[in-house]
């Protein structure tokens, strides 16, 4: 009888240890899932804040054109706030590094866009008969290649211990074409006149 009691006690201890182990595993699994979901939420929030920033900036221009400076100023304030949120999420996600690392990340992102993403998107837009989408995606497809080359050139200089030359940049307001030093008389990507270029300092 005493022997059975000892065995029973031993089995109870083993069962208790097993239940504790399962509980710990479940807690770890739940924590891991929560962390994964939080990262997804941060990425989704980042995309949303970035989109809101661009939309509100565009809305501000429309309000200005309509003679509503008070509304335009509100849009710009809201856009600035969304930019703060986006920057905070970038920090939490570990996407802000030193300049060389940032350039490497940008090179990789631009290469993906013009080598994989935009060709597929342009093809789909044409098949859908959406000429405006296909045209504007083609603009981006061409401009991302320019950005890729610029980022790659600057990265190479930094890796060699050199500082890139400080130059003015000009961006076409129609297609986003980005050029250094002086704007062309006619944009080679969309055919817009020189007046569509804005200097970025």
N, C-alpha and C positions, 0 to 999 in steps of 0.2 A: 504494500500500500504506500509506504514511504517512497519507494522507488518510482511508483507511478506519479506521485505528487511532484517529485523532482523533475521528471520528464515533462509533465504538464506545465510546470513553471518555466522550464527551458523553452518549450514551444511558444508560450505566451510572450516571453522576452523576444524570441526571434520574430514573431508576428508583429510585435510592437516596433522592432527595428525596421522591418520591411515597410510598415505603414509610414513610419517617419521618413524613410528613404524615398518612398513614392511621393509623399507630400512635398519634400524638398525638391524632387525632380519636377513636380507640377508647378511649384512656385518659380523655379528657374525658367521653366518653359514659358510660363505666363509673363515673366519679366522680359524674356527675350522677345516674345511677340509684341509686348507693349513698346519695347525699344524700336523694333522694326516698324511698327505702325507710326510711332512718333517721327521717325526719320522720313517715312512716306508723307506724313502730314506736313513736315517742314518743307519738303520738296514741292508739294502741292501749293503750300502757302507762298513759297518763293515765286512760283510761276504766276500765281494770282496777283501778288503785290507788284511784280514786274509788269504784268499786263495792265493793271490799274494805273500805274505810273505813266505808261505810254498813252493810254486812253485819255487820262485827265490832262496830260500835256497837250494832246491834240484838241481836246475840248476847249482848252484855254485859248488856243489860236482861233477857233471858231467864234468864241464869245467876243474876242477882241475884234474880229472882222464884223461882228454884228453890232459893235458899239456898246458892249456890255463889259467894261473893264472891271467892275466889281465882281462879276461872276467869274471872269477870267482869272482874277487874283485868287479867288477861292479854289478854282481848279488847280492852280499852280501850287497853292499851299497843301492841298490834299495830295498832289503828285509828289511833293517833297516828303510828306509823311510816309507815303507808300515806299519811297526809296529808302527811308530809314529802316522800315520794317524788313525790306528785302536784304539790306546790308546786314542786319542783325541775324537773319536766317542763314546767310552765306557764312558768317562767322561760326555759328553753331554747327553747321554742316562741314566745316573745315575746308571751305572752298576759297578762302583768302590766304594767300601765302606770300612769299617774297616775289619780286618781279620776274625772276627767271622761271620760277615754278608756275607763276600765273601765265607767262608767255607759252610755256610748254602745254599747259592746259588749253589755252586759246588755239594754239596750232592744231592740237588734236581735234578740238571741237569744230573748227573751221573746215578741216580736211574731211571730217565725217559729213558735214553739211553739203559740200560741193561734190563729194565722191559718191555718196550714198543717198542721203536724205532728199535733196532737191531734185535729182534726176527722177527718183520715184514719184515725188509729188507733182512734178511738171507733167510726167507721163499720165498720171491719174487725172490731172486737171484738163489736159487735152482730150482724154477719152470721155470726160464728163461734159465737154463742150464749153468749159468755163475759160474763155479766152483771157479775161482780166486776171484771173488767178494764175494761169500759165505764164502770162507776160511778166507779172510782178515777181513770181517765183524765179523766173529766168534772170531777172535783174539781180535778185539776191544770189542766185547760183554763180553769176559772174563776179559779183562784188566780193563774195566770200573767198574766192580764189585770190583776189588782190590782198585781202586782209591776211590770209594765210601766208602769202609771200612776205608781207611787211612784218608780221609777227616773227616769222622764221628768220628773217634778216637781222632783226633787232636781237633775237635770242642768240644768234651766232656771234654777234658783236660782244654781247655781255659775257658769253662763255669764253671769249678771247681776252676778256679783261678790258674791253674798249667801251667807251660811252657813245651811244648813237648821237648823231648830229641833231641839233634842235631845229626843226623846220616847221613851216606852216602846213596845215592840212586843209583841203577843200572838199566838201561833200555835196554831191548833187541832191537837191531836194526832191527830185522825181524818182531816181532809181537807187540812190545811196552810193553811187560811184565815189570812191575815195582816192584822191590824188595828193601828191606832195608838191610843195612850193608854189606852183602856179596852176590855176584851173584852165582847162582847154577851152577853145572858143565854142566848140560843140562837144557835148558829152559823147564819147565813143560807144557807150552802152545803150543809152536811151535816145540819143539825138537831141537832147534839150540844149538850149543856148547857154552861154557862159553865165548869164544873170541868175540861173537857177542854182549856182554853186554858192555855198556859204563857207566863210573861212572859220576854221576851228583852231583856236589858240590855246 
